[in-house]
Amino acid sequence: MLQESSVDSSGSRFAPLVVLELASDTKEEAVAWLLSRIRDRQQNGGAELLVEQLGPGIGVEEKENPNMFLVGASMQRLLCGAEDLGLFKECTDGSMRAFTFASKHNFKDFKGDGDGFLSMAECQYVIKHELDTLRAKEETNVPGYSHAKLYPGKSIIRRLLSKGILIQMFPLHENEELKRLSFSWYKKVKLSLQPLDDIRHYYGEGQALYFGFLEYFTFALVPMALIGVPYYLFDWEDYDKYVGFAVFNLIWCTVILELWKRRSASLAYYWGTLCRKKAFEEPRPGFHGVLGHNPVTGRAEPIYPTSKRHLRVYLVSLPFVLLCLYLSLYVMMIYFQMEGWALSIYDENPTFWTHILLFIPSIIYAVVIEAMNLIYRYAAEFLTEWENHRLESSYQNHLVLKVLVFNFFNCFASLFYIAFVVQDMELLRQSLATLLITSQILNQFMEAFLPYWLQRRRNKKMIRKVQKRRMYEEKELPLVEQVRLEFYLCVQLAFEAMSVIAVVTNCALIGMSPQVRSYFPESETQLILCTVAAEHVLLGFKFILTFLIQDVPKHIQDKLARLEFESLEALKKKRQLHGGKCWKPRSSVRLSSEEDRCACRY
């Protein structure tokens, strides 16, 4: 049985980082083939990782899946993977530089063999990247599965997942680090900021940036709340005051957005992601095509015609999105019919219960909106995957565009219709409040309470078995307990656009108000021109603020410029040293150590 750490046949010690679960009836030849590809050297097309089978689980009477494998790597392999990924780390001089194995001792916090130099998230990121980029060579199919076709360059992990051979792949928690993080984060009552560095160290930069944004956005809403509460409590109907409040909101949304850009740039720099610029991107794991050669790197990689991708995007994906927008519009009209029916009942018999009935259509519509957004998200992910984008950035851009367009139309089309077609401000307030409150309740239920409740139910049975068997095998259980428990766990452009839309719509709503219309009793054209002029002035002021508030703080710009200058100087020196020719490692060099392999494998 595997313990907290293990030693492979070559003497390399590793801690398990990632778990692979294959189907319980996976054929032995497929298991052996996959494990050999994971263990094989990189020069042979393998991942050069350490993998062992998980020992028997908890409760001998339970039929457990035996095909669960723990994947890790030696520290040297993780460091070489960090170099391959271009991870930026802090140097002893305080600058952020791309990590290289050869100059590892020039980096801050690197001691001994580098144990503890990489964060938990970085180690797991290396493992996942190496597994995702594991590609077929001459195999025509997965051994033992003639229907699971392969061709050179095909992602092995993606094919196994699509055919149901690989059930899931998930990172493994480190209990002691998780306890420390939970105590410093939310388990003790205190008024302090979130430990973003600790969150980043354990979960990675993406999650830490997400929680950092939530923290920043919460504080950013305080000024608007302090000013907006009197408007609500005293029920001010003076539109001059509303205009002042609207102008303040329009300016403040620009300021908080620009300040967040500076904040996120600072965090990204100190976390090493702002500097992580590559001259090219590696193909994403899900990208497939005929095996060819990259003209930039000279490496073999799949090639897929751009014309085919464009046909899929414009002849399939685009019509599908338009169809979904039409269905959303159709559902919206049903909602307005329900609103009219509820209003007619209230007009005939204005009681307490019929007044409550007025809110029912909006509540139902809010639930339907959330359901449609969820279903559409799965469809958008499927379509974007089918479009077969080579780069991860391109994949994310197309996915975000699909989801943003539909969600915006689905969530706000009814509000625009009420505001500019029906022109009923009272109905607009009611609908906006009902949709907002209902969606918040649904999101909290679906994203927090429901997963927590389901997980508690799943864990109860497993925890009882853990406690029962711990009496017999106290020394061997901790890791197996953890893996079996975690097995049951459930798996900015947008802000700019919304801020511009907010300016236009608020100006239009102000221009439609009776108080503003009274200033132009004889000329509708003058009203429109004044409204458009006010909107342009506010947009101009917004863009002036955007220009004045730099996205990246000056001290970080200086550090980035210094890094680029030093990189160019180093390149000049290398070219002078080699007579102006590009230096390439000789293929005849004998690989005598792990450090040599890191320097020369490409």
VOMAR-991462 format. One record per residue: x, y, z of N, C-alpha, C in turn; residue in one letter. Coordinates in pm, whole numbers, plus 50000, padded with zeros to 5 digits. Atoms other than C-alpha are relative to their C-alpha. Example, Ala and Ser with C-alpha at 12.3 -4.5 7.8 and 13.67 -1.06 7.14 Angstrom:
BEGIN
500894988150000512304955050780500905012050000A/499184988149994513674989450714499235010950073S/
This chain:
BEGIN
500844987950000500005000050000500875012550000M/499234987750013501245034849911499885008550125L/499994991749882502245056950201499945014649961Q/500074985750026502395094950235500955004249889E/499104997950112505375094750001500554986549961S/499565012850051506925067649793501325001449928S/498745000150071510195057949633499874990749882V/500135008450118510215045549277501254991749981D/498905009250023512595020549125501345006749984S/498754992850018515225047149049500435007250126S/499644993749874515215059649408499455013950017G/500554986649990513265091849344498795000050093S/501114999049906510985101449630499045010949953R/500984990050043507765119449552498784999250091F/501274999549929504565130249721498894999649896A/501115000650096501305121249541499345013549986P/500564986950029499825151949375498684999249925L/501185001150086497185140449124499514985650002V/500605013350002494785111049115499354997549864V/500655004450123493765092548799499094988350034L/500925011249980490685070448810499574994649865E/500455006950119490155045648529498754991950032L/501185008249979486985025848480500404986850065A/499665012249925486844995248703500234988049909S/499845011250092486624972048401501005002949888D/499014996750101489494987948209500914987949974T/499195011650036491464961348022501455001950043K/498664999449944494884953048159501015005849902E/499034994950097496724960547834499905015249986E/500174985550007495234995747830500635006750122A/499414994649877496265001748193501524999949990V/498545001150011499794989148129500565009949899A/499554990550102500115010247814500005014350051W/500094986549947498945042047986501085002550105L/498994998149896501235037148286501395000849940L/498684999450063504215030548059500235013349931S/499864986950065503535062647865500215011050104R/499824990049894503275082548188501414999350057I/498685001849939506545067948320501155002049903R/498924999650100508515068847994500675013749997D/499244987650006511215095147938499415009449896R/500544989950092510345127547764500574998549860Q/499395001850133512795119947483499274989449919Q/500745010650068510645089747403498525003249985N/501394995950012507395109247411499174997650124G/500725002349876506495101047769499935012550086G/500134988749907505675123448063501094999950106A/498915001649903508535110448285499525003550141E/500584997849868506325110648593500004987050079L/500085011649912505985087148887498544996750024L/501395004049983502785067248919499964986350067V/500205012749932501655039549150498514998150026E/501405003149976498395021849212499645002250146Q/500484997949864496355031449516499654986650063L/500265012549929496075004249777498534998050028G/501405003149971492854988149898499375010650088P/500704989349931490255011650034499444995950134G/500555001449867488145013650345498784990949996I/501145009049995485784985550426500174988649903G/499715011250089486614951450286498764995149927V/501225004850063482964944850205499595008649882E/500394990850107482804974249963500734996649871E/499405002350130483404968449594500585013149949K/499364987550038485904995949527500714998549867E/499304999950127487465005749198501494998150023N/498565002149978490974991149192500885008749910P/499214992650098492055012848899500105014850035N/499744986349958492955043949093501505001350021M/498544998650002496505057149050500405013950048F/499434987649950498525083649228501185004149914L/498974994950089500755105249010500775011150070V/499144989749945503675126149127501245001249915G/498764998250075507185135449020501125002850098A/498854996249919510665139049157500125015150000S/499864985549992511635174049265500715005549878M/499304995350120514055176948973499075000449880Q/500955000150111511295167348730499025011650010R/500904988849982508965193348881500675013249965L/499264987850031511655220048852500205001649850L/499874999450145512285210948488498675003449934C/501324996650051508535212448427499665014650021G/500214985849975508435246848586500725008549897A/499264993050105511095257848337499284999049866E/500745001950126509125242948046498785009149992D/501224991949996505995261748155500295014950004L/499654985849992507895294648192499495006650125G/500454994149875506905299748555500965010850046L/499184989049950508145333048691500084999250152F/499765000449856509685333249037500865011850040K/499254988549949511265359849257501474996450017E/498555002149987515065362849235500515006250128C/499404994649877517435371649516500115015249996T/499954985550011517605407449380498625006550004D/501364994949990513825411149414499245000749870G/500684999650130513025409449042499294986849973S/500725012050041510635384548880500564995349867M/499395005350122512255362048620499494985849974R/500405013650036511405330448431500984990150062A/499155009849932512705300848625500744991449900F/499185009350077515545280848472500724990850097T/499375009949912516985249348620501485003050020F/498564997549991520565259748545500335011050099A/499744988749910520265291948748499084999550122S/500985001649893518025277949020500445006350132K/499534994549874520235289949305499975015350004H/500154985450003519745326249194498615004550039N/501374996549968516105324649294499774999550151F/500304998949858514775334649632499274987450049K/500635011449933513745306849868500414986649944D/499535013050048515565280149669501124995250090F/499025005649908517415258749918500124985049978K/499775014350014518955224449900499634994949863G/500425005650129517295203649629498765006849945D/501154992550049514445228649594498694995950061G/501245004349935511955211449820499315011950066D/500754988749948509255236949906500125012649918G/499824988250084510385261349633498755002549917F/501234998850078507305254549420498804998450093L/501225001149919503855259649567499264987349965S/500845011750024501315231749592499305001049865M/500724998150126499335246549303500944998849881A/499055000850110502445249949085500424985749971E/499645014050019503455213749141498884992449929C/501125006850064499985201349050499755005149859Q/500134994450134499895224748751500994993549904Y/498985006850082503125209048622499534986049965V/500465013750024501705174048663498854999849899I/501154999650092498425182748490500425003649859K/499544996050133500225199948203500694988549929H/499285011250062502475170048143499044988949959E/500995010250037499515146048146499155004549883L/500844994950109497395168347920500725000049867D/499234999150125500185171447663500604986649960T/499565013550038500815133947651499264995949874L/500645002550130500155125447286500434986649942R/499745013050063499975093647082501165001149903A/498895000650097502895082946864499564991949878K/500415008350113502375053846626498734992050027E/501175007849968499365039246806498815003749913E/501224997650079496205035446598498754999650086T/501135000549906493945028546896500534997050139N/499645003649864493995024447270500064984850010V/499895014749992495254988947338498794993750067P/501175006849948492284966247390498685006449963G/501214992850038489794991747254500125004549855Y/499884996950142489524991246877499205012349961S/500844988450032486815018346883500635013050048H/499344987949948489075042847072501185003349909A/498984997450102490975055046766501015010450046K/498914990749973494305072846798500765002649871L/499084997050108496655089646556501095008850056Y/498884992349945500035106646599499615014550029P/500314986549959499575138846792498705001250078G/501264999549927496215129946949500254999850150K/499874999749855495865138447317499464987150060S/500395012949943495795105547505498955001750110I/500924998149888494065118647817498615003949951I/501304995850054491315135647615499264988349936R/500645011450063490655104047415499484990150105R/500455009049894490465082647729498775005450071L/501164993849935488035107347886498764998949912L/501165000150090485785108947578499434986049983S/500455013850016485595070847559499604993550132K/500415005549872484855066247929501004990650064G/498965008549940488075047347997500615006950121I/499574991849887489415075248217498785007350053L/501204994249942486665085948455500255014350045I/499714986549952488295115948620501465001250038Q/498654996549956491555133048709499865012050091M/500174988949905491725155049018501235001650087F/498854997549913494375171549239499704995350142P/500135005249865494985158249587500305011150100L/499774990049896494685180249895501194996150087H/498985002049898497505184750144499395004750131E/500854997249885495745182850477500555010750093N/499434990549906498165202550693499965014249944E/500064986750063498415231550446498585005049994E/501404996150009494655231450403499475004750135L/500424995949865494115233650780500545013850033K/499414986849971496525263050810499305010949920R/500674990150084494845280850519498595002950051L/501374997949952491325275550652499985007850130S/499954992749873492335288450998500315014749977F/499634986050026493955320050860498985007149913S/500934994150096491125325450610498615002350059W/501414998549962487685318850757499614993250131Y/500415007249880487765297351070500115008050129K/499974991549883488525325451311499375013449967K/500734987550021486405356551353500965011750016V/499124988449994488435387451267499655009249885K/500214990050104488185419451068501345002549932L/498744998650073491015416650817499774995849855S/500075003850141491695411950449500294985149984L/499775014250025491835377650294501494997249978Q/498595003650023495215359550290500224995649855P/499955003150142495495361749911501264992349961L/498775007250032499135350249903499904985350038D/500175013949958498255318950098499034992749909D/500955006150093495245312349874500674996849868I/499285002150127497425316449567500994988450012R/499025010749980500065293249712499354986349994H/500655013249993497565265349766499124997149878Y/500965002450108494905269749496500465005149864Y/499554994550128496795289349229499575014349979G/500214985850024496715324149079498565003249960E/501364997450046493285321248915499005001350113G/500924999649887491405313349232500315011650093Q/499634988849913493365338749436499555013349940A/500444987750066492595365849178498485001350008L/501474999949989488915356249190499575005050138Y/500354995549866488705360249567500505014250026F/499534986349989490795391849544499045009849937G/500994991350065488245406549302498745001350085F/501184999449915485345397349529500235009250119L/499674991349888487075414349820500035014649958E/499904986350050487865445449616498645005549962Y/501314995550046484385447449463499065002850117F/500824997749881482725444549805500295013650061T/499634987049946484675474549936499635011249903F/500294989750099484105493449609498535003749998A/501434997249999480315490949651499575008250120L/500384992849878480375507549994499625014649973V/500404986050024480385543949868498655001349931P/501294999450068477475537249632498874996250094M/501035003949904475565519949911499715011150100A/500194989249902476145548550157499215011749942L/500734989150065474835573749905498624995349956I/501265005050052472055551549772498964997150105G/500975003249894470475542250106499045011450029V/500974989149977469015577150169498975001449889P/500964999350109467415576749825498874989950020Y/501005010449980465655544549918499165002650125Y/500724998349873464755552650279499055011849998L/500824988049999463405587650218499115001249876F/500875000750118461785578449885499985013349925D/499894987450072463085609749711499504998549857W/500535000650135461135615949394500505011449912E/499424989050077463125646349283501014994249902D/499135006250100464685635548955501355006849990Y/498694993649999467425661448994500974992550090D/499175007949910468715641049286500374986549937K/499715012550068468425609049085501065001749891Y/499004997350103470425624848804501395001050063V/498714998949931473175633949051500524986550043G/499605013349956473215598649188500444991449881F/499655007850119473285583548838501365004349946A/498704995150048476205605848733501124995050091V/498995005149907478095595949049500294985249973F/499795014250028477555559048972500784997649872N/499305001650127478735563048614501495003150013L/498604996449980481945580148724500684989750090I/499405009349904482515556649014500274986349938W/499765013150063482155525148799501255000349914C/498764998750076484935538248577501224999950091T/498874999049906487175546448872500324986450061V/499725012849936486745512849044500544989949899I/499485009250102487355494348715501485002749974L/498604996650026490595513248648500904996850120E/499215003449881491765509149007500174984950015L/499855014549995491065471848985501054995149900W/498955003750096493225469748674501385001750061K/498724997749934496075484748875500244989650110R/499895009849893495395461649169500324986149945R/499765013350057495225430448954501364999049934S/498665000050061498385440448765501084998450107A/499035001449891500245443949095500034985750052S/500055013949954499045410049215500614990549898L/499485008950104499835393748881501515000949988A/498544998650008503365407948882500684992350114Y/499375006649886504215395949231499714985150005Y/500265014350010502655362249154500634993749876W/499265005350113504685358748835499214997349875G/500795002750120501845357748583499995011649902T/499974988550090502095393148443501184999449906L/498795000850082505595385848313500014988049908C/499965012550073504685352448166499515001849857R/500344997650140504675363447804500834990649912K/499325009450088505515337947537499925004949856K/500024996550141506465343447176498994991349925A/501005008850059504125314547100499324992350112F/500715008349903501585293347278500034985549954E/500095014150030501645255947298498564996549963E/501375004050030498615238247147499284995450126P/500795004549885495835232547397499814984949993R/500095014649999495385196347507498884994449913P/501125005250078492025192547332500115002249851G/499834997350142493335204546994500434987349927F/499655012150075493505177046732500075003349852H/499824998250144494425173746367501074990649949G/498965008150060496855157346128501365004350052V/498704996749943500365155446271500875007049896L/499104992350085502685181746122501095006350083G/498914993449929505515204946220499705014850017H/500144985949971505355238846386501185007449939N/498894993050066507405262846168500825008650095P/499284991749903508395283146476500914991550088V/499235008349907509515255746713500664988049933T/499475011950064510195227746465499504987150061G/500525011949934508305203846692498814994449923R/501165006450058505735178846575498775003350083A/501254997149930502195189346661498854999249901E/501155001050090498665185746520499785012949921P/500324988750086497645208446232498554998549953I/501415000350040494015217646155499735012349915Y/500234988650089492905239745864499135010750064P/500764988849947491705274245967498655001349931T/501254998950074489045273345694498914990850057S/500985009149940487375243145853499465005650131K/500444994249873487285260546190499045011649976R/500894988850031485735291646034498634995149953H/501275005650044483065270245866499174995450120L/500715004649881482185254846199499475011850082R/500394988549920482065288746370498825007349936V/500994991450065479995307546110498774992549947Y/501125007650054477775279545975499274991750105L/500635008149895477025261046299499855007950130V/500044993449869477955280246614499205012949997S/500724987350007476675314246503498504998149983L/501465002350007473245301446387499434994450130P/500485005549873472955281946712499815011050104F/500114989049905473615313146920498795008749967V/501154991950041471045332746717498694993050033L/501195007549965468505304946767499725000850150L/500174999049855469095305747142499525013950041C/500474986549972468615343547142498535001549966L/501414999650037465295339046963499144992950105Y/500745007149895464175313247220499925008250127L/500014991449883465165337147497498995011249984S/500984989550027463075364447333498574994650011L/501325006349993460125340447305499594997950146Y/500285001949858460365331847677499695013450066V/500244986849944460495369047757498585004749970M/501364995950034457225375147572498964992250082M/500885007749912455595346947771499965006450138I/499934993449870456795364748084499135012450004Y/500834987950003455105397147980498514996749995F/501395004449998451885378247913499574996350142Q/500285003349860452075364548268499885012650085M/500084987349927452725399648400498655006749976E/501284994150032449635412448220498854992750068G/501055007949934447525383948358499965002950150W/499964997149857448685390448717499505014250028A/500444986249981448105427948678498495001449985L/501464999550021444555422448548499264994650121S/500625005649879443725400848850500095009950115I/499834990349893445095427149086499085012149981Y/500884988750028443135455048915498554996950034D/501385004049970439895435348955499764998550150E/500155002749857440485425949319501295003350073N/498744996249937443295445849487500054996150148P/499815004949864444025425249798501474997350026T/498625003249964447155414949983500534988549915F/499545011650074447315381349805500155002849851W/499834996650141446755395549459501195009349979T/498784991750007449485421049535501254991050000H/498895009650000451815391849615500104993149864I/500035006650130450715376049287500775007749894L/499284991950097452285405149100501484996349990L/498585003350000455755392449197500284985849945F/499805013850041455175356149091500594998749859I/499415001350134455825360848715501505003249996P/498574996449999459165378048784500844989250066S/499265010749933460205350549024500164987949908I/499935011350093459335323248774500975003049886I/499124995950110461105342448498501474999750042Y/498635000349950464225346048714500534985850009A/499595014149994464325308548776500264994549861V/499835004750138463855301448404501295005749939V/498784993850050466665326048321501234992450048I/498845007249946469095308148553500124986249937E/499985013250062468115274148408500495000849855A/499584998350139468535286448049501485003449991M/498564996849999471935301548133500854987750025N/499255012249968473075268448280500044990449882L/500065009050115471905247447986500825005549883I/499254993950111473345272147735501504999050023Y/498565000649971476705271547913500584986649956R/499525013150043477045234147855500044999149847Y/500035000350147476025238047490501135008449942A/498924991450049478505266747443501364993450017A/498735007149979481335246247592500184988849899E/499935010850099480515216947364500335005549861F/499774994150132480385239047054501425005549987L/498664994150006483615257347139501064989249994T/499075011450008485385224147196499974994049861E/500155005850133484015211246864500645008849892W/499374991050097485345242146683501494997449987E/498615004550006488825228446764500995011549987N/499064988949998490785259646855501384995150045H/498645004549969494555255046865500495005450133R/499474993449881495295279747144498945000850109L/500914998749886493775280747491499385013950006E/500534986349998493425318547464498885001749899S/501044999350102491405315047142498754992550046S/501135007749948489215288447300499235008050104Y/500654992349895488505310047604499295012349944Q/500624988150060487775340947390498674996649933N/501245004050067485185322647179498954995450100H/500955004549899483595306547484499415011850076L/500474988449925483395339247677499065008449915V/500874992250088481885357047375498624993749988L/501305006950009479165330747333499205001850129K/500714999549872478285330347702499595014250035V/500304986249966478465368147746498825005449921L/501094995050085476175375847451498664994250045V/501275006249961473515350847555499575004250140F/500374996449863473635358147928499535014450012N/500404986049996473445395547871498605001749942F/501324998950064470485392247634498934993350085F/500965007749923468755366047847499625006950130N/500234993949870469125385448172499445014249992C/500334985750001468605421448059499065004249890F/500884996250111466425420447746498655004950051A/501304996049946463215422747952500075013850064S/499864986949937464545452648145500105011149896L/499924990150108465445471247824498625001949935F/501334999150060461995463047684499065008350087Y/500854992449908460235476647995500405014750001I/499524986349988462435507648004499735008249875A/500014992050123462385518147637498794997449910F/501195002850080459255501747487498755002750083V/501144998049913456745499747771500105013350072V/499714987449930458335529647949499225000950131Q/500665000749870456995519048288501084999050106D/498914999749904459495529648556499674991950126M/500385007749881457515513848840500184985049974E/499825013950037457425480348661501484996649986L/498565002250013461125484348584500654997850135L/499435001849866461975488848952499604986450058R/500485012649946459825459149050500704988149935Q/499375011150071461235436248781501484998850034S/498585000149970464825446348849500264994450140L/499805004749863464505440849223499694985150012A/500385014249989462715407249185501014991049932T/499015008150073465135393848923501324999450076L/498724999549930468165405049124499974991450126L/500085007449874467025390949457499844985049975I/500225014250028465775358149311501264993349946T/498785005850056468945352249110501084998450105S/499025001149893471105359149416499704988250091Q/500395011349916469135334349625500304986849930I/499745012250075469335307949351501494997049990L/498565002250011473065313049302500614995450131N/499495004349870473765310349673499604985650030Q/500465013749976471675278649691500774989949915F/499375009550092473215262049384501514999150019M/498544999749994476825272449446500574997950139E/499485001249863477095270749825499254989550080A/500735008849910474325253650020499844985849944F/500255013250056473445225049782501254991349990L/498785008350001477035213049716500464996050139P/499575003049864477805215450088499144988950060Y/500915009949945474715195450184500214986249937W/499765012850068475305168449921501314993850042L/498715005449960478935165250019499984994450140Q/500125005249863478055161250384499344986250000R/500675013050007475705132850293500934989349945R/499085009850058478315115550077501104995950096R/498875002749911480985118350342499644991850122N/500375006749876478975103850631500324985249996K/499765014450012479145068050506501484996949997K/498575002450010482805070450416500705002550132M/499364996849873483745086550748499774988850102I/500265011149908482055058250941500924988349971R/499105011050035484125032850749501445003150035K/498654995949962487285052850806500234997650148V/499875001549855486705053351180499994985350041Q/500085014249967485855016351182501304992849971K/498815007450039488955004750997501295005750057R/498814993749947491375029151154500564992350119R/499555007849885491535006551459500954988949958M/499215011550043493124979151251501245004049921Y/498894996450089495404997151007500335014750014E/499784985849972496255030151169501135005849919E/498814994650065499635033850997499845000949850K/500085000650146498485026550644498835007849942E/501234994350052495185044650618500025014649956L/500214985750027495795082650605499865003849854P/500054995850140496535086250233498814993849929L/501135006650065493945060750122498705006450042V/501194992849953491335077450341499785012749921E/500104987050065492095110850184499584998649855Q/500335001750141491965098449824498574995449982V/501365005150014488745079149874498965010650036R/500924989349966487105109050042499945010549891L/499964989650103488235133949778499454995049868E/500605005850119487025109849510498545004249984F/501414996450004483465120049604499765014949991Y/500204985650010484045157549580499465003849863L/500574995150126482035176149313501015009149926C/499144992950090483805188549029499455014949963V/500724987049948487825417448193499435007749878Q/500874997250116486595433547823498535000150040L/501415000549963483195423847970499645011950088A/500284988749912483405450548243500025013149923F/499924987850080484425477047992498715001949921E/501214999150080481455469347767498795003650085A/501154997449913479005469348056500015014350055M/499934986349950480285502748186499565009949893S/500444991450110479745518747842498484998949982V/501445002050012476255503447817499275007150114I/500614993449885475505516948166499875015049977A/500064985850029476325552448055498875003149903V/501004997550103474115550347746498594997950054V/501355003049952471115534147915499555009650109T/500394990649894471175556848222499675013749943N/500304987250063471315587848005498664999649927C/501275001450070468425574747796498834999850097A/501065000449901466335567248106499745013850060L/500154986449947467015602048246499295008849899I/500644991950103466025617547914498534996849982G/501405003950014462725598347917499155004050119M/500754996649881461735610348265499115012249975S/500924988650020458745634448282500615013350039P/499394987549955460775660248473500935005849894Q/499104995250104463395662248197499215003949875V/500824996850117460755661547922499305013550014R/500694987249979459055691848083500855011949961S/499124989150044462095712847995499965002049849Y/500064999350147461465705747623498574996749957F/501415003250028457675707947585499655000449853P/500404998250139457705717247217500904992849900E/499055005850096460715699847064500564986850053S/499455013149965461415662647091501434998749952E/498645000750054464515667546877501025006050095T/499084993849905466105691147128500254990750120Q/499845009449889465475665647404500994988949964L/499105010950044467185638047205501435005049987I/498664994550018470115660447113500685002850134L/499434997249868470625671447474500364987050073C/499695012849936470435635447597501254993749940T/498815005650066472975623847337501255008050036V/498854991749963475225653447419500474996850142A/499635003549863475105645147790500684986450005A/499395013450005475875608647713501425000549947E/498654998750056478885618747498500955006650099H/499154993449900480165641747771500434990150107V/499685009949897479965613948030500954989349947L/499095009950059481585588847794501405005949983L/498704993450014484335614147719500715001150134G/499404999149866484905619748090500474986350047F/499625013749965484975582148141501314996049934K/498785003850071487645577147874501195008550044F/498924991949944489675606248015500514993850129I/499595006849877489665588848353500774987249969L/499315012250040490645556548181501425002849954T/498674996350048493585574148016500895004850114F/499214994449891494705592148332500434989450102L/499685010649903494575561348556500664988549926I/499265010350072497255537948426499614986150048Q/500385013749965496365501048413501064993150084D/498895006249927499805490748540500755010950074V/499294989849924501455510548822501395002749945P/498744995850059504595529748727501174991550049K/498875007649951506945510148952500064986049940H/500005013050066505815477448794500385001349853I/499564997650137506225492148445501525000849992Q/498534998949998509815500948537500654986450016D/499435013249980510485465648660499874991449874K/500175007650124509035450348343500945004849891L/499084994650099511075473848124501444995850029A/498655004349962514215465348318500224985349965R/499895014250033513555428248275500164997849851L/499895001450146513045432047900501365004849951E/498694994950039516225453047869501104990050031F/498975009749963518305427448057499934987549914E/500145011550088516895399447843500625002749864S/499404996450128517905417847524501525000650010L/498554999349981521395424647665500604986150009E/499505013649989521825388047754500024993149864A/500055005850134520765378047402501135005349913L/498894994250077523295402247250501334993650038K/498755006049954526095388147464500154985649950K/499945013850046525195352447369500324999449851K/499724999950144525225361046997501445004149972R/498604996050015528575378947032500934988650035Q/499175011249954529975348847217500084989049897L/500065010650100528915325246937500125005349858H/499734994650133529955347446649498785004449925G/501214995050064526525361346582499074989249950G/500865010850042525045327046522499144995050116K/500865005449896522185311646707500594987150054C/499435011849937523445285946954498944989550022W/500925011049976521815252246968500754988950073K/499345010949931522595223647204500274988649903P/499655010850090524385195547024499284987250039R/500745012249971522375164046993500904988650045S/499095010649963525515143547050500435000650146S/499634998949860525855155747408499394988550078V/500515011049920525525126447644499305005450123R/500774995549887522855131547906500434992250123L/499435007049886524635123448226499275002750130S/500704996849876522325139248483498665006349968S/501314993750017518855153148538500145014449956E/499794986150038520245188548506500365001149854E/499664999850142521745180048167498754997849914D/501215002650078518435166348048499115012349993R/500814987850000516665198348153500545010149902C/499394989950085519145219247956499994995849854A/499725004450136519425197647645498894991949934C/500965009150060516245177947587499315005849878R/500574993950119515025203047327501075004249902Y/
